[in-house]
Structures are given as C-alpha cells and as structure tokens.
Amino acid sequence: MFRGFIQKTAPIFTLLGAFTLGACSTLSSMDPFGGDDINYAKGADLSSQLSRADHDALAYAFVHAMNTGKPQGWRGSSARGVVEPESYAIANLKGNPDARIDASRGDFELTHMVETEMGLYVLTRNSNIRTAPSTKGKIAEVLPSGSGVDVVGRVTDKNWMLIAANDTVRGYVFGDLLIKAPGSELELAGGPVRMPVLCRKFSQRINIYSERTEWSGAACNDGTGWRLAPPEPEAPTADDELLGL
C-alpha cells in the first residue's frame, strides 16, 4: 500500500529554511513542533503519538509533496503515512487574510504588493492572462473580450491586475485592458495592501500499527517554507449580514 516511502530524515532546517515571517504574512500564529520545525500532523488524532523520527520523515515527505505535486509516502520509527497534494489557492487577498481563493495553477509570481478587493471589471478585448505582472510572464490562458472578472489585486507599482474568474485566480492582465463593470463604476473599491501568499490543499493518512487517521487541510508558503494554514473563516450567514456582523 505504501510504496516508495521516503526514509531520509535530514534535519528539517535544511529543508525548510528560516521561518521568520514578514509583516504581511498570515501564518505567524502557527505554533512549531519542538522548536524551529513544523508539525505537519497538527490536528490529526494520532499526532501526539508520533516520535521525533516520525515527524522528521513526515516533514521531508510533506515538503516534497507540496513542491512537486506528487503523492509522497513516508516511514518513521513507529508510524507511516502518505501525503497527497491537491489544488492551489491564494491567501491574503480578502478582508480576512486567512480566507483563501482557489487558484488555477501554482507558478504565479507573488512577489508584489497589491491593493486587494478591487471589484468587478470587464475585459475590453481578447486578453493574455499571465503568470507574472509583465509581458515577459508566461501566458496562462487567453480570456475573450467582454469577460467579467473579479480584480482581487492591483499591483501597486505596475499597471497590472491580478484577476479571478469563476471564483478562481487566473493570473495577471494589463490594466488598460479592463474597465469597471457596468453599474459598479461608482462603488467604493479597494481593500488593504498586502502580499499574496501561495497555498496548497492536501490530504493525509497516518498508520500506527492498527490505528489509522485521515484528514485534509491546506499549507501556505510566503517564501520561507510551507506552514500549515489556519482554518478558513466561515462565510457569514444571512442573519450575520442583517446584523452587520
């Protein structure tokens, strides 16, 4: 069942780097396991039963799975498991920085500060959607003229917009190719200025002898390594909105 287990237990600090997070990060509240490393089993029923060697083996497999997009098995001293990487998302783009927006791919350049929550726009012509805010960026796709998009970030030092369509971040488009959607021209728009953070969903399973646990979650990487993401905030209910919550 668990073919291809990774048994290498290199020190985690050589795999993850430093974890000092910048002011724009949303992940600094995550508590590390045993000092400077990350407990990638946090929240799992069997987490407290894992040994140091188990955590090291899991960390190596987890980082490799997140980076490569390929499932990784691992075996420690008393446990074994599998990390299954799933789809991408981007955090730090909504009013609550822990909220995430699904992303179509994981190679977007996310090194620019953006003004968030700019609102609805329309493409004025067929437009290249790129992985970076530059004509040198790879073309991720082409959206046709008249497409409605949600501008989730306006790059602060360039005339480029990070856009989403169908609730999924698709890439960057040159600002001159967009106009405000009809009826939204007078709406106040623009949220906090932040740095987008790449995230990836995952599922895991761990076996310790006859015990087994499975769970899913997300991890985010602001450039300093993969850290488990906080749970997403629940969407407000109709009653909350009526009460102004």
Long-range contacts (C-beta under 8 A, 24 or more apart in sequence): 2-73, 2-75, 2-80, 2-81, 2-82, 2-207, 3-73, 4-72, 4-73, 5-73, 5-74, 5-75, 5-80, 6-57, 6-60, 6-61, 6-64, 6-72, 6-73, 6-74, 6-75, 7-57, 7-74, 7-75, 8-57, 8-60, 9-53, 9-56, 9-57, 9-60, 9-76, 10-56, 10-60, 11-56, 12-36, 12-37, 12-38, 12-56, 12-59, 12-60, 13-37, 15-59, 15-60, 15-63, 15-225, 16-59, 16-63, 16-224, 16-225, 16-226, 17-224, 17-225, 18-224, 18-225, 19-224, 19-225, 19-227, 20-224, 21-222, 21-224, 22-195, 22-222, 24-92, 24-113, 24-194, 24-195, 24-222, 25-92, 25-195, 25-197, 25-222, 25-224, 26-91, 26-92, 26-97, 26-98, 26-197, 26-220, 26-229, 26-230, 27-197, 27-220, 27-222, 27-227, 27-229, 27-230, 29-230, 30-227, 30-228, 30-230, 38-225, 38-226, 38-227, 38-228, 39-228, 40-83, 40-204, 40-219, 40-228, 41-204, 41-206, 42-228, 43-215, 43-217, 43-228, 44-204, 44-206, 44-213, 44-215, 45-213, 45-215, 46-79, 46-206, 46-208, 46-211, 46-213, 49-78, 49-79, 49-208, 49-211, 50-76, 50-78, 50-79, 50-206, 50-208, 51-76, 51-77, 51-78, 51-79, 53-77, 53-78, 54-78, 54-79, 58-83, 58-206, 62-202, 62-219, 62-226, 63-225, 63-226, 65-202, 66-200, 66-202, 66-219, 66-221, 66-226, 69-106, 78-208, 78-209, 79-206, 79-207, 79-208, 80-206, 80-207, 81-204, 81-205, 81-206, 81-207, 82-204, 82-205, 83-202, 83-204, 84-202, 84-203, 84-204, 85-200, 85-201, 85-202, 86-200, 86-201, 86-202, 86-203, 86-216, 87-200, 87-201, 88-198, 88-199, 88-200, 88-201, 89-199, 89-200, 89-201, 89-218, 90-152, 90-169, 90-196, 90-197, 90-198, 90-199, 91-196, 91-197, 91-199, 91-220, 91-229, 92-116, 92-194, 92-195, 92-196, 92-197, 93-117, 93-152, 93-153, 93-162, 93-169, 93-194, 93-196, 94-191, 95-191, 95-192, 96-233, 97-194, 98-229, 98-230, 98-231, 98-232, 98-233, 99-232, 99-233, 100-199, 100-218, 100-229, 100-232, 101-152, 101-164, 101-167, 101-168, 101-169, 102-167, 102-168, 102-169, 103-168, 103-169, 103-198, 104-140, 104-141, 104-168, 104-169, 104-170, 104-171, 105-131, 105-140, 105-171, 106-198, 106-200, 107-131, 107-138, 108-132, 108-162, 108-169, 108-171, 108-172, 108-196, 108-198, 109-133, 109-137, 109-172, 110-195, 110-196, 110-197, 110-198, 111-195, 111-223, 112-155, 112-156, 112-157, 112-158, 112-195, 113-155, 113-156, 113-157, 113-193, 113-194, 113-195, 114-152, 114-153, 114-154, 114-155, 114-156, 114-162, 114-193, 114-194, 114-195, 114-196, 115-153, 115-154, 115-156, 115-190, 115-191, 115-192, 115-193, 116-152, 116-153, 116-190, 116-191, 116-192, 116-193, 116-194, 117-152, 117-189, 117-190, 117-191, 118-151, 118-152, 118-153, 118-154, 118-161, 118-189, 118-190, 118-191, 119-150, 119-151, 119-180, 119-181, 119-184, 119-187, 119-189, 120-148, 120-149, 120-150, 120-151, 120-180, 120-181, 120-184, 121-148, 121-149, 121-150, 121-151, 121-161, 121-163, 121-178, 121-179, 121-180, 121-181, 122-146, 122-147, 122-148, 122-149, 122-178, 122-179, 122-180, 122-181, 122-182, 123-147, 123-149, 123-173, 123-177, 123-178, 124-177, 124-178, 124-179, 125-177, 127-173, 127-174, 127-177, 128-173, 129-163, 129-170, 129-171, 129-172, 129-173, 130-171, 130-172, 130-173, 131-171, 131-172, 132-172, 133-158, 133-160, 133-162, 133-172, 134-158, 134-160, 135-174, 137-171, 137-172, 140-170, 140-171, 141-170, 141-171, 143-170, 143-173, 148-181, 149-173, 149-178, 151-178, 153-196, 154-190, 156-193, 162-196, 195-222, 197-221, 197-222, 198-222, 199-229, 200-226
